[in-house]
Amino acid sequence: MTGARTFVKAHGTGNDFLLYSDVDGTDPLATEDLVALADRHLGIGADGVIRAVRTAAVDEASDQVAAAEWFMDYRNADGSVAEMCGNGIRTYVAYLEHTGLLDLQVGEATTIATRAGTLVVHKEDDGYAVEMGTWTVPGGEPALADGFDVTVGLAGLDEPRPGLRVATPNPHTVIALSDLEELEAVDLSVAPRLEPEPADGSNVEVVVPLGEREVDVVDDDGTVVGTERIGVVRMRVHERGVGETLSCGTGACAAAIATRIWFGDDAPDEWVVLVPGGRLRVRMLEGGAVELAGPAEIVAEVTPLG
């Protein structure tokens, strides 16, 4: 099926991936092989598969060649193409470092080509921070005013709930629940039902806002120089083409954005998003952009026998 090709298993807050190199773009995995590898019972298992390929070898990224050497070719576990993956791009940069395709020191940045355009990734002491670009609310001003623009049926809850669509640029729909007990009651093994149903599907985040906290601001010398407010939200996610996952980077951004919209103009610009696989940091930047930060862990190298 895949010959002697070696894959790296990695994860970002439990959102796990198989990564492999096809540097010159001459030997990509066939879709059926990709799906078989991602199968959790009959394959290695992963939420998605990422191919490391030079941007110059990818026709759809020809306009990004001057900005980025490497293109992140991301596929969901069912073989479908995704625009971007916030957890995946951190593991992708970690993979490039692990395989010697990239040398990046703490404090340095690299630019990666994706289907969502070129994105800048900064290496931090405990992971990576990704400038995710600008976000939009597809429902426009009416959705911003109402706080929702779709109705979502969730298994485990008695009635549909209002949801707000957010594009990061992956399509997301965020639903606020009243408490952690209700969050636990949702059965995300069953795909949520959206009305109206988006043509290209949607990831769905169910969230419980946990309010705001004051945290210390520390300079490079470790001296506390002040405090700032951060928001906190707990999230579960159903990813299109995958099902429930332990984390979703673009979904964490969407969750923070939607919660900030619901909280109003005085809401914090920085959010901690608690997911089943850990915690992510989301920061609102100028011009409607957003930054996502979190860990990336290399787990193993695997060479399938088939």
C-alpha positions as CSV (number, residue, x, y, z in Angstrom):
1,M,0.0,0.0,0.0
2,T,2.7,2.5,1.0
3,G,5.9,0.6,0.5
4,A,8.7,1.6,2.9
5,R,7.4,5.1,3.4
6,T,7.9,6.4,7.0
7,F,5.3,8.4,8.7
8,V,5.5,10.5,11.9
9,K,2.7,10.4,14.4
10,A,2.2,13.8,16.1
11,H,-0.5,15.7,18.0
12,G,-1.4,19.2,19.1
13,T,-3.5,19.0,22.3
14,G,-4.7,15.6,21.3
15,N,-5.6,16.4,17.7
16,D,-3.5,13.8,16.0
17,F,-1.9,13.5,12.6
18,L,0.2,11.3,10.4
19,L,2.9,13.3,8.5
20,Y,5.1,12.2,5.6
21,S,7.5,13.8,3.1
22,D,6.9,14.1,-0.6
23,V,9.4,16.9,-1.0
24,D,9.2,17.2,-4.8
25,G,5.6,16.4,-5.1
26,T,6.1,13.2,-7.2
27,D,4.6,10.6,-4.9
28,P,1.5,11.7,-2.9
29,L,-0.6,9.1,-1.2
30,A,-3.6,7.8,-3.0
31,T,-6.8,8.8,-1.3
32,E,-7.8,5.2,-0.5
33,D,-4.3,4.6,1.1
34,L,-4.7,7.8,3.2
35,V,-8.1,6.8,4.5
36,A,-6.8,3.3,5.3
37,L,-3.9,4.7,7.3
38,A,-6.0,7.1,9.2
39,D,-8.5,4.3,10.2
40,R,-8.2,3.9,14.0
41,H,-9.0,0.1,13.9
42,L,-7.5,-1.1,10.7
43,G,-4.7,1.4,10.2
44,I,-2.4,3.6,12.3
45,G,-5.1,6.1,13.2
46,A,-5.3,9.8,13.0
47,D,-7.6,12.8,12.7
48,G,-5.8,13.8,9.5
49,V,-2.8,13.2,7.2
50,I,-0.4,15.9,6.3
51,R,2.1,15.8,3.3
52,A,5.2,17.9,3.5
53,V,5.9,19.2,-0.1
54,R,7.7,22.1,-1.5
55,T,5.4,24.9,-2.5
56,A,7.0,25.1,-6.0
57,A,5.7,21.5,-6.6
58,V,2.1,22.4,-5.9
59,D,0.1,24.0,-8.7
60,E,-2.6,25.4,-6.5
61,A,0.0,27.2,-4.4
62,S,1.9,28.8,-7.3
63,D,1.1,32.3,-6.0
64,Q,2.8,31.5,-2.7
65,V,6.2,30.2,-4.0
66,A,8.0,33.5,-3.3
67,A,6.7,33.7,0.3
68,A,7.1,30.1,1.6
69,E,9.3,27.1,0.8
70,W,6.9,24.5,2.3
71,F,3.3,23.8,1.6
72,M,1.1,22.0,4.1
73,D,-1.1,19.5,2.2
74,Y,-3.8,18.6,4.8
75,R,-6.4,16.0,4.4
76,N,-9.1,14.9,6.8
77,A,-9.3,11.3,7.9
78,D,-12.0,10.6,5.3
79,G,-9.7,11.9,2.5
80,S,-11.4,15.2,2.0
81,V,-9.4,18.4,1.6
82,A,-9.4,21.0,4.4
83,E,-8.5,24.7,4.0
84,M,-6.3,24.8,7.0
85,C,-5.8,23.2,10.4
86,G,-4.6,25.2,13.4
87,N,-3.3,22.2,15.4
88,G,-2.0,20.6,12.2
89,I,0.2,23.5,11.2
90,R,2.0,23.4,14.5
91,T,2.7,19.7,14.2
92,Y,3.8,20.4,10.6
93,V,6.5,22.8,11.6
94,A,7.6,20.4,14.4
95,Y,7.8,17.7,11.7
96,L,9.9,19.8,9.4
97,E,12.3,20.4,12.3
98,H,12.2,16.8,13.3
99,T,13.2,15.6,9.8
100,G,15.8,18.3,9.2
101,L,13.9,20.1,6.6
102,L,13.7,23.3,8.7
103,D,16.0,24.8,11.3
104,L,14.1,27.1,13.6
105,Q,15.2,28.6,16.9
106,V,13.0,29.9,19.8
107,G,11.9,33.4,18.9
108,E,12.3,32.9,15.2
109,A,9.5,32.5,12.6
110,T,8.8,30.7,9.4
111,T,6.2,31.1,6.7
112,I,4.1,28.1,5.6
113,A,2.0,27.9,2.5
114,T,-1.6,26.5,2.9
115,R,-4.9,26.5,1.1
116,A,-5.8,29.4,3.3
117,G,-2.8,31.4,2.1
118,T,0.6,31.9,3.7
119,L,0.7,31.8,7.5
120,V,3.5,32.9,9.8
121,V,4.5,30.5,12.6
122,H,6.6,31.6,15.6
123,K,8.5,29.2,17.7
124,E,8.0,29.6,21.4
125,D,9.5,28.0,24.5
126,D,6.6,25.6,24.9
127,G,5.2,25.3,21.3
128,Y,4.3,27.5,18.4
129,A,2.1,30.6,17.8
130,V,0.4,30.8,14.4
131,E,-0.8,34.0,12.8
132,M,-4.1,32.5,11.5
133,G,-5.1,35.4,9.3
134,T,-8.5,37.2,9.3
135,W,-11.8,35.7,10.3
136,T,-15.3,36.5,9.0
137,V,-18.9,35.9,10.1
138,P,-20.7,34.6,6.9
139,G,-24.0,35.8,8.2
140,G,-22.8,39.4,8.2
141,E,-24.2,42.2,10.3
142,P,-27.5,40.5,11.0
143,A,-25.7,37.5,12.5
144,L,-23.4,39.8,14.6
145,A,-26.5,41.7,15.8
146,D,-28.5,38.6,16.7
147,G,-25.5,36.5,17.9
148,F,-26.6,33.5,15.8
149,D,-27.6,32.6,12.2
150,V,-28.3,28.9,12.2
151,T,-30.2,26.4,14.3
152,V,-28.3,23.2,15.4
153,G,-29.7,19.9,16.6
154,L,-27.4,18.1,19.0
155,A,-27.8,14.5,20.1
156,G,-28.3,14.4,23.9
157,L,-30.1,17.7,24.2
158,D,-33.9,18.0,24.1
159,E,-34.2,20.9,21.6
160,P,-32.2,22.6,18.9
161,R,-29.9,25.5,19.9
162,P,-28.9,28.7,18.1
163,G,-25.4,28.8,16.5
164,L,-23.1,31.4,15.1
165,R,-21.2,30.6,11.9
166,V,-17.5,31.8,11.9
167,A,-15.0,31.2,9.1
168,T,-11.4,31.0,10.2
169,P,-11.2,30.3,7.1
170,N,-12.5,26.7,7.8
171,P,-16.3,26.8,8.3
172,H,-17.3,26.6,12.0
173,T,-20.6,26.9,13.9
174,V,-20.4,27.7,17.6
175,I,-23.1,27.0,20.1
176,A,-23.1,28.3,23.7
177,L,-24.4,26.0,26.4
178,S,-25.5,26.9,29.8
179,D,-23.2,24.8,32.0
180,L,-20.6,22.0,32.0
181,E,-23.3,19.4,32.8
182,E,-25.0,20.3,29.5
183,L,-21.7,20.2,27.7
184,E,-21.1,16.7,28.9
185,A,-24.5,15.6,27.9
186,V,-24.0,16.3,24.2
187,D,-23.3,13.2,22.1
188,L,-20.9,14.2,19.4
189,S,-20.6,10.7,18.1
190,V,-23.7,11.7,16.2
191,A,-23.2,14.5,13.6
192,P,-24.9,17.7,14.6
193,R,-27.8,18.8,12.3
194,L,-27.6,22.4,11.0
195,E,-30.5,24.3,9.6
196,P,-29.9,25.7,7.1
197,E,-27.3,23.1,6.1
198,P,-24.1,24.7,4.8
199,A,-23.2,23.5,1.3
200,D,-19.6,22.6,2.3
201,G,-20.5,21.3,5.7
202,S,-19.3,22.8,9.0
203,N,-17.2,22.0,12.0
204,V,-19.3,22.4,15.2
205,E,-18.1,23.7,18.5
206,V,-20.2,23.5,21.7
207,V,-18.8,25.8,24.3
208,V,-19.4,27.0,27.9
209,P,-18.0,30.5,28.6
210,L,-16.3,30.5,32.0
211,G,-15.9,34.2,32.4
212,E,-12.7,36.4,32.8
213,R,-9.6,36.2,34.9
214,E,-6.8,38.6,35.8
215,V,-3.3,37.3,35.0
216,D,0.1,38.7,35.6
217,V,2.1,40.3,32.8
218,V,5.7,39.2,33.0
219,D,8.7,40.8,31.1
220,D,11.6,38.9,29.7
221,D,13.4,39.0,33.1
222,G,10.5,37.4,34.9
223,T,9.4,40.6,36.6
224,V,5.7,41.2,37.0
225,V,4.9,44.5,35.2
226,G,1.1,44.5,35.4
227,T,-2.0,42.5,34.9
228,E,-4.4,41.9,32.0
229,R,-7.8,40.3,31.5
230,I,-8.2,37.0,29.7
231,G,-11.4,35.1,28.8
232,V,-11.8,31.4,29.5
233,V,-14.0,29.0,27.5
234,R,-14.4,25.2,27.6
235,M,-15.0,23.5,24.2
236,R,-15.9,20.2,22.6
237,V,-15.8,19.8,18.8
238,H,-17.3,17.7,16.0
239,E,-15.0,18.0,12.9
240,R,-16.5,17.5,9.5
241,G,-14.9,14.4,7.9
242,V,-13.7,13.1,11.2
243,G,-16.2,13.2,14.1
244,E,-15.4,14.3,17.6
245,T,-11.8,15.1,18.2
246,L,-9.8,16.0,21.4
247,S,-9.0,19.5,19.9
248,C,-9.4,21.7,16.9
249,G,-7.2,24.8,16.4
250,T,-9.3,26.7,14.0
251,G,-12.3,25.7,16.1
252,A,-10.7,27.1,19.2
253,C,-10.3,30.4,17.3
254,A,-13.9,30.3,16.2
255,A,-15.0,29.5,19.8
256,A,-13.0,32.5,21.2
257,I,-14.3,34.8,18.4
258,A,-17.9,33.8,18.9
259,T,-17.7,34.1,22.7
260,R,-16.1,37.5,22.4
261,I,-18.9,38.7,20.1
262,W,-21.5,37.5,22.6
263,F,-19.7,39.3,25.5
264,G,-19.7,42.6,23.7
265,D,-17.2,45.4,23.0
266,D,-15.6,45.2,26.4
267,A,-14.6,41.6,26.1
268,P,-10.9,40.5,26.4
269,D,-8.7,40.2,23.4
270,E,-7.0,37.1,24.7
271,W,-8.7,33.8,25.5
272,V,-7.7,30.4,27.0
273,V,-9.7,27.7,25.3
274,L,-9.9,24.4,27.3
275,V,-10.3,21.4,25.1
276,P,-10.4,17.7,26.1
277,G,-6.7,17.4,24.9
278,G,-5.3,20.4,26.8
279,R,-5.4,24.1,26.4
280,L,-4.9,26.6,23.6
281,R,-4.3,30.4,23.6
282,V,-6.2,32.6,21.2
283,R,-5.3,36.3,20.8
284,M,-7.2,38.9,18.7
285,L,-4.8,40.9,16.6
286,E,-5.3,44.2,14.7
287,G,-7.2,44.2,11.5
288,G,-9.5,41.3,12.4
289,A,-6.7,38.7,12.5
290,V,-6.3,36.1,15.2
291,E,-3.3,34.2,16.6
292,L,-3.4,30.6,17.9
293,A,-0.7,29.2,20.3
294,G,-0.2,25.8,21.7
295,P,2.0,22.7,21.9
296,A,3.1,20.2,19.2
297,E,4.3,16.8,20.2
298,I,6.1,14.2,18.1
299,V,5.0,10.8,19.2
300,A,6.6,8.1,17.0
301,E,8.0,7.2,13.6
302,V,6.0,4.4,11.9
303,T,6.7,2.3,8.7
304,P,3.6,0.4,7.7
305,L,4.1,-3.2,6.6
306,G,1.5,-3.2,3.8
